[in-house]
């Protein structure tokens, strides 16, 4: 079995010399993008770490620290949407993980619902995804592992290999490693899977459990809005992330089939039901409107 040397870092590691890190044999790094444990925030070193690690030939993944309130499917989707706004336009070889440490074991089933909805939202935006947790206090106590077979695992256990989680791709084996280019201690990881050679899936445009392809066409979206072309070109993943994070809330049109302003104007019953909750008009058309024979444009 092949093994790949890696680290995971955040702003706590300070200003990293990524050239020296690469010279010390590190082949991948999992970067903290942000979290919801202290309000919603972007890790202040994320952008610099991403650019510098990439520039030095290090494969990258990222993670999002879910706050203590991430204990339901709705909270998982909300956290994932924030996560997607932080990573929009970036390319990752390794997965983009949910880091579930803050919620307690008292909300075990809710925690599980949260990570499933988080991962599904991230996956449907076109990214590889997975779950980070400790072997016992995480995957055993805080989560229902039997429901998480579809997702890659990044497992923390120090002193021995994981015992509770039977299959995993990345093992965090130490929180006190030493790597050239980093002042102080750093988390150390081993990957048993060469993510760098694994293809990134095309997004399926499922959102809130519904196929959103009637209201979203990435090429139409880019053609219609110059600001999006300038920012993302025709990167389908980045355009989808923008659409679900910002575009719907700005009532942008993203397909020839569906014009949200027209849909809003034409149907009084929907205005009474949804008011100014703009994303619900896209959802209604995909879930009910087409089947009811309503015109989307």
C-alpha positions, 0 to 999 in steps of 0.5 A: 500500500502506497503512503503519502506524507501530508500535513494539515494547517491553519493560521495557527502555523503562522507564515509557512515557507512552503518551499521548505515544506515541499523539500521536507517530503510533504506531498499534500496539505489540507488547509483550513478554509474557515468555520462556524464555531466563532461566527462565520469566518474565513481562516486568515491564512487560507488564501496565502496557504492555498496559493503558496502550496500550489506554487510549490507543487503540493497537492491540496485539500481543505476543511471547514470547522463546523460549529456547535450548532451544526446538528441538523440537515439544515445547519449542514447545508447552511455551513456547506454554502458558506464553505463553498463561498470560501473555496469558490474558483479553487481547484483541490486534489484532495477532498473538501472536508467537514470537520465535526468536533464541536457538536456533542455526542448528545446530538449524535443523530443530528450531527450525522444528518448535518455531515451528510447534508454538508457533504452532499451539498459540497459534492453536488457543487463538483468537489470531492468531499469527506469527513474529518473526526477522531476515531472514537470521540468523533466517528464512534461517539458523535456520529453514526458511522453506519450511515456514512459509508458513501463518504471518504474518511480522514481519521485522527488517532494518535499512538496507533492506527484507527481501530473503530473506523475500518476503512479510511483514506487519510490518517492524522497520526500526530498533532506535534509533528515537526516540518521544515518551513513551519515554526512550531508543531503541526498536525501530521497525516498519511494518505493511503490514496493518491487523490492527485490522480483521481478525477474531479467529478462534474457537478450534478446540479442537485440542490435541496434534493432537487435537480436544478438543471432546469434553472441552471446552465453554466454556459448560459450563466457565463454568457449572460453575465460579464462579471461572472465570465471575468471572474470564473471564465467557463469553469462549471464548478465555480459558476455553480458555486456562485449560483447557489451561494449568491446568484439565486439570492440576487435573482439572476437568470441562469438558464434560457428555460427559467427567468426568476423575475418573470416567474415571480411576476406571473404567479400571485400564489407563489408571491403570497407563499414565498414573499421575498425568499428568492431561492424558493422560486427556483426550487418551486419551478424544479420541484412543482412548476414544470410538472404543473405546466407553469411557464418559467420564462 
